[in-house]
Amino acid sequence: MAPRRPAELYRAPFPLYTVRLHPRRPLAITAGGGGAAKTGIRNGVHFLQLEQIGGQLSASLLHCHDTETRATMTMALAGDVIAAGQDNSCHILRFSLQEPEGPGTAGKDGSGDKGARRRRGAGGGAQGSTQSGAREVRVESLQRVRTDFSPDALQKAVRFSADGALLATGGADGFLRLWEFPSMKKMLEFRAHDGEIEDIALGPDNKVVTAGRDFQCCVWQQDHLVTGLRWHENLPGIPDKAYRYQACRDSGTFLGLGTVTGSVAIHIAFSLQRLYYVKEAHGIVVTDVAFVPESRPGRELLGGHEAALLSVAVDSRCKLHLLPTRRSLPVWLLLLLCAGLIVATILLLQLAFPGFL
């Protein structure tokens, strides 16, 4: 049976380029904008409260952080610290959640920094009026570091190490840069790709994986190439304008994919068996995807589903993709079936060989 069309979880007033989910809080952070062009399209980072309401996952707008003329193209999250790729730089932000001071506390409107939140359900439309008394989000700008030096500079990929002690950045100039965090002291810099770096992953043993627009994927130890894959060498005959994936995230169990044509898929990570696919879920390029984490708050948000994936796109929408729990037999029934199989095998052996026991 084909999956249902994904629900619209949230709609922003600008194109969305990135989304992250907090590992320990029911919080989604999404960002984008119109950049420096004077089109009237704003730029910002939106903080969304996630919760189950009436059996559906709902997103409530907690806070709109204005990024002035800078559109956020990519984000990395380490606890309550955000590394945001904007134009030619990486902006380091810290946010905090605070409970409302008391009943009747009214904040600013949706374009401000406080208070009121607009509740949105899985149907996407606003559900009633904005609510006061919501938790307040405060955002502090810590520092800004230039991380791309090409003529058409664009910071495209940022990634924290698992312990938050290292930040990797890559952009349009093809250079991978590694930074100590939080000091932002540059540790390493080298050209990793001929052209734009599309994505970065930090692995164990200080290995770094980079994917570039030059159709190469490389594994680095410091600035030494450990191994590399080149699209045309490993899959000969693939044209330059081949259908390609745009966004990819691995939850450890599942692999979430978004394409340049707006389609979204979920695969089993170890076997690549496809469990979910919606063609043109957005109808335009999917810019990022993120799984609801498998932590306790994340499990509470799943509502009985095996996995939930959020996707964002240039169409300004954040959509929810739910993977139903696959049917499986309970452990006690499996043990009972195994015991019955053993007994049946012994009986057959006794019939075939009367002196077996």
Secondary structure, 3 states (H helix, E strand, C coil): CCCCCCEEEEECCCCEEEEEECCCCCEEEEEEECCCCCCCCCEEEEEEEEEEECCEEEEEEEEEEECCCCCEEEEEEECCEEEEEECCEEEEEEEEEECCCCCCCCCCCCCCCCCCEEEECCCCCECCCCECCCCEEEEEEEEEEECCCCCCCCEEEEEECCCCCEEEEEECCCEEEEEECCCCCEEEEEECCCCCEEEEEECHHHEEEEEECCCEEEEEECCEEEEEEEHHHHCCCCCCCCCCEEEEEECCCEEEEEECCCCEEEEECCCCCEEEEECCCCCCCEEEEEECCCCHHHHHHHCCCCEEEEEEECCCEEEEEEECCCCCCCHHHHHHHHHHHHHHHHHHHHHHCCCCC
